[in-house]
Amino acid sequence: MSNSKPKKTLTETEERARMNIVKRRREAGYTIESVALSLEISNAFLGRIEAGSERVNLRHLDKLAQIFDCDVSELLKPNKG
């Protein structure tokens, strides 16, 4: 039996945020570890957010926007290409 949590059913907006978080983190060259440290959460929890098995909260979205030097709205926009 696997210890991983099942994927939650995310809203369309939550799924866009998840995808944009992954995309921006990778484009910036940040590791999960470095972003998790900045968010003051565990690497595992950020990994679950990126995988869609946890929801990102507004406090984390705000901090992620600061980390990625963008507006929160940019993390919620449809992912292009």
Protein Blocks (a to p, Z undefined) as FASTA:
>chain_A
ZZbdcdddddfklmmmmmmmmmmmmmnopafklmmmmnopafklmmmmmnopaccdfklm
mmmmmmnopafklmmpcceZZ
